[in-house]
Amino acid sequence: MSGRLLDLVKFFLPILPEIEYPFEKIAFDEKIVYTVGTGILYLFGQLPIYGLVPNSQFLVNDPFYSFRSIFAMNKGTLLELGLLPIITSAFIWQLLAGLRLINVNFKIRQDRELFQTGQKLTAFVLSAVFAAGLIYSGYYDNAIKGYDSLKDNGIPYGSYAFIFLQITAWSWILTLLIEIFDKGYSFGSGILSLLAIQSATDIIAGLAGLENFPIVNSNKFESYGALMNLIRNFSLLNPKQTVAQIWHSFTRVQLPNLTQFYIALLSILVVVALQNFRIELPIRSTKVRGMNNVYPIRLLYTGGLPVLFAYTIVANIQVFGYLTTAILSKVGVSQFITSLIGSYDLNQVSNNLTLQSGALNYFSTSASLFQTLISPIKTVTYSLTIVLLSVWFANKWSYISGGSPKDISQQFKEQGISLAGKRDISITKELARVIPVASVSGAFLLSATALIGEYLGGLGAGVAAIVGITSTFAILEEFMMEYQQNGGGQFSNALSSFQ
């Protein structure tokens, strides 16, 4: 029987749309089509919000600039909230179920449906709360077409409502796109797949984006891609200008820069190196004599999920903190009280709202190495928060996700597998000696890598690359497994015809 919390979700079952489970196994070639098609549909979320002025992303005063790339949050577009509400909802429900705070049996179809409906409903509520809070705080006031916040020409309730509708509707569409992955139509996890897609497109666009944008407080236009902008302004006939352009390509703040690209690239190389560290336990079949193999336990046993969890907690603290201070200021609460939560200062060059003081300041990263060094208390607090959250989640996740020593031992028993030289009763103890260490160590190393990238000025680029590349490994592993099981299908036959 499902728990009381799940029973409350029953009312929404016939109301909320959902993707049905496939009636039969999806073919390998069909999974490729679904995966590519869903990814293309997801990219339509980068369309600008209707009702805002062109290039509105440069006019919005942004308090979330430091973690936008992690959660695919694009200013002034349908992906304004990115995947943050959906990721937050997924972690909440998975932890509730894994820590036995709700009673759910995933072997029962109705419980699975209620659980997934609860996730979608929570994501939708969070999207509505975030969108309404941003609109009420005046986040879009400088970018609404035909509205001047400095003049008393009436509150644009119609524009507010339309912006709210677009953001929440796209967040709901995202939940359905993710459901396509999670119900077996595509490869991998829906959230991780979309994060991998976003990370890849961000890296490519940030390096070689061709589109030109006007720079705020300047009459210049620059290419979106940092390398493309450098090539465009490179001149051997003017060495002084070329040196200035090279420096600018590493330090510009309104558009992606080369510093963020190299931090993302180094983060990817570190993850690739760590991915190769593993312990191989010798196993043998108890049913077929002479059949021996190895069971690998990777250092990154829990992948990039611990780092994603830590930054999800911090991002939600930042979002709710900003909305709280903005709403309290709107209703007339004294500045002294709101400053205890967080005090923001507008950077005129980047239009970013940077935290200067308050409790929120200790849960935010520094924009450069210099700021990191001159704020040791903030740096230590933020670092400990990320590392401890990552390590705690990694330790719990192996038990929540069915990858605990006891679970693996049970799988061995069902498949007729035993560790070479070990009795069945000691398999769990042997796995318990390895799996928790791998989970915690991998989470610690990834979180440390993410923090180094943040303190060097990555602004989430390194974290996004870590989550993206670990997700890509998981997707490729599933892809290759199905490729081998199905012999590649028509897809491999089509490729072989070109050889």
Secondary structure as the mmCIF struct_conf table of DSSP 4:
data_model
#
loop_
_struct_conf.conf_type_id
_struct_conf.id
_struct_conf.beg_label_comp_id
_struct_conf.beg_label_asym_id
_struct_conf.beg_label_seq_id
_struct_conf.end_label_comp_id
_struct_conf.end_label_asym_id
_struct_conf.end_label_seq_id
HELX_RH_AL_P HELX_RH_AL_P1 ARG A 4 ASP A 7
TURN_TY1_P TURN_TY1_P1 LEU A 8 VAL A 9
HELX_RH_3T_P HELX_RH_3T_P1 LYS A 10 PHE A 12
TURN_TY1_P TURN_TY1_P2 LEU A 13 ILE A 15
BEND BEND1 LEU A 16 LEU A 16
HELX_LH_PP_P HELX_LH_PP_P1 ILE A 19 PRO A 22
BEND BEND2 PHE A 23 GLU A 24
HELX_LH_PP_P HELX_LH_PP_P2 LYS A 25 ALA A 27
HELX_RH_AL_P HELX_RH_AL_P2 PHE A 28 LEU A 43
HELX_RH_3T_P HELX_RH_3T_P2 PHE A 44 GLN A 46
BEND BEND3 LEU A 47 LEU A 47
STRN STRN1 PRO A 48 PRO A 48
HELX_LH_PP_P HELX_LH_PP_P3 ILE A 49 ILE A 49
TURN_TY1_P TURN_TY1_P3 TYR A 50 GLY A 51
STRN STRN2 LEU A 52 LEU A 52
HELX_LH_PP_P HELX_LH_PP_P4 VAL A 53 VAL A 53
TURN_TY1_P TURN_TY1_P4 PRO A 54 ASN A 55
HELX_RH_3T_P HELX_RH_3T_P3 SER A 56 PHE A 58
TURN_TY1_P TURN_TY1_P5 LEU A 59 LEU A 59
BEND BEND4 VAL A 60 VAL A 60
STRN STRN3 ASP A 62 ASP A 62
BEND BEND5 PRO A 63 PRO A 63
TURN_TY1_P TURN_TY1_P6 TYR A 65 ALA A 72
TURN_TY1_P TURN_TY1_P7 LYS A 75 GLY A 76
STRN STRN4 THR A 77 THR A 77
TURN_TY1_P TURN_TY1_P8 LEU A 78 LEU A 79
BEND BEND6 GLU A 80 LEU A 81
TURN_TY1_P TURN_TY1_P9 GLY A 82 LEU A 83
HELX_RH_AL_P HELX_RH_AL_P3 LEU A 84 GLY A 98
TURN_TY1_P TURN_TY1_P10 LEU A 99 ARG A 100
BEND BEND7 LEU A 101 ILE A 102
TURN_TY1_P TURN_TY1_P11 PHE A 106 LYS A 107
BEND BEND8 ILE A 108 ILE A 108
HELX_RH_AL_P HELX_RH_AL_P4 ARG A 109 SER A 137
TURN_TY1_P TURN_TY1_P12 GLY A 138 ALA A 143
STRN STRN5 ILE A 144 ILE A 144
TURN_TY1_P TURN_TY1_P13 LYS A 145 GLY A 146
TURN_TY1_P TURN_TY1_P14 SER A 149 LEU A 150
BEND BEND9 LYS A 151 LYS A 151
BEND BEND10 ASN A 153 ASN A 153
HELX_RH_AL_P HELX_RH_AL_P5 TYR A 157 ASP A 182
TURN_TY1_P TURN_TY1_P15 LYS A 183 GLY A 184
BEND BEND11 TYR A 185 GLY A 188
HELX_RH_AL_P HELX_RH_AL_P6 GLY A 190 ALA A 208
STRN STRN6 ASN A 212 PRO A 214
HELX_LH_PP_P HELX_LH_PP_P5 ILE A 215 ILE A 215
TURN_TY1_P TURN_TY1_P16 VAL A 216 ASN A 217
BEND BEND12 SER A 218 ASN A 219
STRN STRN7 PHE A 221 SER A 223
BEND BEND13 TYR A 224 GLY A 225
HELX_RH_AL_P HELX_RH_AL_P7 ALA A 226 ASN A 233
TURN_TY1_P TURN_TY1_P17 LEU A 236 LEU A 237
HELX_RH_AL_P HELX_RH_AL_P8 PRO A 239 THR A 251
BEND BEND14 VAL A 253 LEU A 255
HELX_RH_AL_P HELX_RH_AL_P9 LEU A 258 GLN A 275
TURN_TY1_P TURN_TY1_P18 ASN A 276 ASN A 276
STRN STRN8 ARG A 278 SER A 285
BEND BEND15 THR A 286 VAL A 288
TURN_TY1_P TURN_TY1_P19 ARG A 289 GLY A 290
STRN STRN9 ASN A 292 ARG A 298
BEND BEND16 LEU A 299 LEU A 300
TURN_TY1_P TURN_TY1_P20 TYR A 301 GLY A 304
HELX_RH_AL_P HELX_RH_AL_P10 LEU A 305 LYS A 330
TURN_TY1_P TURN_TY1_P21 VAL A 331 GLY A 332
HELX_RH_AL_P HELX_RH_AL_P11 GLN A 335 ILE A 341
STRN STRN10 SER A 343 LEU A 346
TURN_TY1_P TURN_TY1_P22 GLN A 348 SER A 350
STRN STRN11 ASN A 352 ASN A 352
STRN STRN12 LEU A 353 SER A 357
BEND BEND17 GLY A 358 GLY A 358
HELX_RH_3T_P HELX_RH_3T_P4 ALA A 359 PHE A 363
BEND BEND18 SER A 364 SER A 364
BEND BEND19 ALA A 367 SER A 368
HELX_RH_AL_P HELX_RH_AL_P12 LEU A 369 LEU A 373
TURN_TY1_P TURN_TY1_P23 ILE A 374 ILE A 374
HELX_RH_AL_P HELX_RH_AL_P13 PRO A 376 ILE A 400
TURN_TY1_P TURN_TY1_P24 SER A 401 GLY A 402
BEND BEND20 SER A 404 SER A 404
HELX_RH_AL_P HELX_RH_AL_P14 PRO A 405 GLN A 415
TURN_TY1_P TURN_TY1_P25 GLY A 416 GLY A 416
STRN STRN13 ILE A 417 LEU A 419
TURN_TY1_P TURN_TY1_P26 ALA A 420 GLY A 421
HELX_RH_AL_P HELX_RH_AL_P15 ASP A 424 TYR A 455
TURN_TY1_P TURN_TY1_P27 LEU A 456 GLY A 457
TURN_TY1_P TURN_TY1_P28 LEU A 459 GLY A 460
HELX_RH_AL_P HELX_RH_AL_P16 ALA A 461 ASN A 486
TURN_TY1_P TURN_TY1_P29 GLY A 487 GLY A 488
HELX_RH_AL_P HELX_RH_AL_P17 GLY A 489 SER A 496
TURN_TY1_P TURN_TY1_P30 SER A 497 PHE A 498
#
